């Protein structure tokens, strides 16, 4: 017996629709609650069956894929945006059953746009990299709140508020009681975030020293341990990209263009890829464009035409293309566990 299934996943419930290829019989079911135990009970009926399943790459897909593989299913992870785009512009009924049917039909005709399913150790590494990125973003947000309070009360502008003598400078600023309380709370939150970031940085740096792919990436100017770990975790298996420009598109640092005949709108970043990967590449580019670095002349020419930020993005694309080729040449060793 061969079964092809589409699964539409939500936090409260999961809808599955499947077809028996031999008989043509179509069935569907709803799993609630949508937790691991519920999915395992649902999939028990398919033990020993040749099962092929399409699952959308939305939040929660990991445990569903794990349970599907547990019963021997062949799993295809659908890319959400492209999958939705294949519905076409015509207005149709949109519900969970229709979504599950859409995934099943795309899989059957071989048109399902697939995402890569990373191995477990890369998924764990990616989770840690994204956790660090979130903590760093929150720390920056609280620093910006402090800057907003200072500006609101007419204090002099100063960039370094957390390092050096920045805190002593903050303590002597003439702020009213309410504003002082805002600054005090913000500093306490920053300290709490820093307490989580420091050990996480230490562990990721240690991983970068041990892992072959990370060590190789660090041979490129501008790519340090934390950036290398982020590129490895987010980029993953580079053999799935037939060209380095596809890796640039995946990262979301390609320029989108809308043109028709003689009309062309200004391009902008697609921002479709992982935010942590874009952050890492931009950080690496700012280091790589300094004087005496290999990309400085290229950066200087681009900056003269486009400005600093856009020139750094151009350098970031070059670094990503180099990273793509490096990891491809390294082969299976690039993703090997440390």
N, C-alpha and C positions, 0 to 999 in steps of 0.2 A: 504494500500500500504506500502510495506517495501522496503527500499532502503539502499544499502551498498555503501559507497563512499570512495575513496582515494584522498587525497589532497596533491599536491606537491607545496610547498610554496617558493617563491623567493621575493626579494625586489621590483622588477618591475612588476611581474605578478604572479598569482596563477592559477594552472591547477587542475581541478577536474574531476575525472571519476567515474561514478556511474552506478549501475545495479539495475533494478527493479527485485526483487526476484520472483515475481509472473509471470511476462511475459518474463523475461530473456533479456529484451531490455537494451543495453548498450549505455550510452550517456556520452558526455564530454563537458566541457566548460572552457574558460579561462577568468579570472577576471583581468582587468587592468583599472585603477591603483590598486595595491594590498594594499589598505588601508581599514580602518574600514567601511567607507561608501560604498565602492565597494563590500566588502564581504557581507554586510548587504543586498544590492540590489540583489546580486546573490542568497542568501539563502532565500529570500522572497518566492520563488516558492516552497520551501519545508515546509512551515508552515502547521502544522497539519498532516504531513507525518511521519511515523515511520522511523527515519533516524539514521543510525549508520555510524560513520565516523572515519577513521584513518588519523591522522596528524602527521608528523614527528616533533620531538622535536628540531627544529632548531630555530634560532633567529626569533622572531615575532610570535611564536605559541600562545602566551597568548591571544592576542586580537581575533585571529581566533577561539580559543576554547570558549572564552566568547560569540562570536556571534553565534557559533553553539549551545551552550547551551541555548541561547536566543530563538531559534526556537524549543527547546525541543529535540535536537539530543543527542544521546549517543556517547561520544567522547572517542577515544582511542589514547593515545600519544605514538608514536613509538620511540623506542631507535635507534638513527641514525646508530651507528656502527654495531649493530647486524642486523638491517634491511638490510643494504648494504651487510653484509656477507651472508645473505640468498639468494642472487642472484646466488651464486656459482661462481666457477672460470672461467666458459666458457664465452667467449667474446660475448656480445650481444649489440644490439642497446641501447644506453643510452640517453634518452631525457626526457622532463617533462611529456609527456604522458605515457611513459614507467614507470617512477617513480610512478605516480599516480596509474597506473594499478597494479604495484607491491604491493603497500600498500593495495589496495582494495582486491587483491587476497589473500594476507597473512591474512587479517582480516576475509575473508569468510571461510578460511580453519582452522582458529583458531591457526595460527602460528605467529601472530604478536608479536614481543618482545616489551612489553609495559613499559613505564616509568610512575612514579607516578605523578599525577596532584595535586599539593599542593593547599590548600585553599587560598583565596585571602590574608588573613593577613600574612600567611607564605611566600607567594610570595613577598609581600612588605618588610617583614623582611629580606628575602634573598637578595633582591636588595640593601638594606642598608648595610648588612654585606659585600657583594661583592664590594660595593662602597668604604667602609673603607679599604678593602684589597687592592684595586687598588691604593688608595691614599697612603697607607703605602708603597706599592711596588715602587711607583714613588718617594717617599721621599728617600727610600733606594738607588734608582738609582742615584739621584742627589748627595747624600753623596758619592757614589762610584766615581762619576765624579770628585768631589773635591779631593778625595784620588789619583785618576789617575793624576790630574794636579800636585799635590804635589810631587808625585814620579817622574814624567817626568822632574821636575826641581831640583831633588836631595834633597828635604826637608826631615827632619827626620820623621820616621814613628810614627803616633799617631792615636789611635782608636777614642777617644771621641772628635769630632770636633764641635758638636752642643751644647752639654750640658757643664755645669761647665764653666771653663775658656778657653774652646776650641776656641771660636771666638776671644778672645784676643790673643791667640797663633797664630791663622791664620793671624791676622792683622800685626804681626811683621815678618812674613816670607819673605825672600828676593825674591819676585816673579817679573818677568817683567810685563809690562803694560798689555799685552794680557792675560797672565795667571791670573793676579789680576782681570781682567774683568770677566773671566770665573768663578772664585770663588765668586765674588760679585753677579753675576746673579744666580748662583746655590743657594747661601744663600737666595736670595730674593724669589726664587721659593719654597724652603723648608719652609720659613716663610708663604708663601701663602697656601701651602698644610697643614701646621700645623693649620692654622686658620680654615680650613674646618674639620680637623680630631678631634680637641678638642671638639666642640659641638656635633659631631656625637658620639664620645666615651661617652660623658655624657648621651646622650639619650639612648644608648644601655645598659649602666650600669644600668640606671633607669629601663629599661624594664626587665633586668635580675633580679632585686630585686622584681619585681611584679609578674613575670610569674612563674607558678608552675614547669614546666619542667626545666627551668633554675636554679631555686633554688635547685631542687633535684640533678641536675648534679654537682653543686658546692660542694656537700658533698664529692666528690672524690678529693683526693689530687692532686694538680696541675691544677685543672680546676677552673678558675676565671670567673668573670662576662662576659668579652668579649669572652673568649673561649666557655663558656656555650651557649651564644647566637649564636655563629657561628655553633656549633655542632647541636643545635636545628634546626636552619634554613636550614642547608644543609642536615642533616640526615633525618629530617622530620618524617614521620610515620614509626616507626620501626617494626610495625607488618607486613610490606610487606617483611621483611627479615626473612626467616625461621630459620636462624642460624646467630650467631654473625660474623662468618667468611664471610658471604655474605655482611655484613656491611663494613668489612675491604676491601673486593674487590671493593665495591662501592666507597670507599674513595680513592682508587688508591694507597694504601700503602701495598698491597700484593706483594709478590715476584713471578714474572713470571718465569716459568721453561720450557725449550725446551729440551726434552730428547727423544732418540730413541735407543733402544737396550742398548749398553754400552756407548753411546755418550751422554754427557749432557753439555750444554752450561751454563756459569755462569748466575745466576738469576739477575734480576734487577727490580726496582719498575715499576709497570704498569703505574702509573700516569694517570689513566683514569678518576678519579673522580674530584670533585670540588677542585680547588687549595686552596681556602680559608679554606676548611675543613682540608686539609693536613697541612696547616700552623698552624691552631689552635691546632691540635693534637701534632705537633712537639713542639710547644711552651709549651703546658701542660706537655709533656714528660720531657722537660729540667728542669721544676720545680719539677716534681715528682721524679726525680732521684737524688735529692740532699741528703746529709747525713741526717739521722734521719727521712727520709720519708719512707713509707711502701715499695716502689719499689726500694730502694737504693741497697739492696743486689742483686736483680735480675739484675739491671743495671750494677753493678760492675762486676758480672760474665760475662755478655754479652760484656761489654767493653773490658775485658781482652782478649776475643777471636776475637771481630769484630771491636773494635774502638768505639769512642764516638758517632759519628753520627748514625751508624747502631744500636748501643745499644739503643739510644733514639728512633729510629723507632720501635724497639721491645717493648719499654715501651708505645709508642704511640698506638700500636695495642692493648695492654692490656687495656689502657684507653678507646679506642673506643669500645671494647667488653663490658666493664663495663657500658659505657654510653648506649649502645644498650639495655642491660638487664634492666637498670634503667628505660629507657623511655618505654620499653614494659610493665614492671610491673606497671608503673603509669597509663597506659591506655589512654583514651581519654583526660584526664586532662593534659597530657604532651604537647599537642599542642593547648590547649585552649588559646584564646586571653587574654592578660594581662589586 
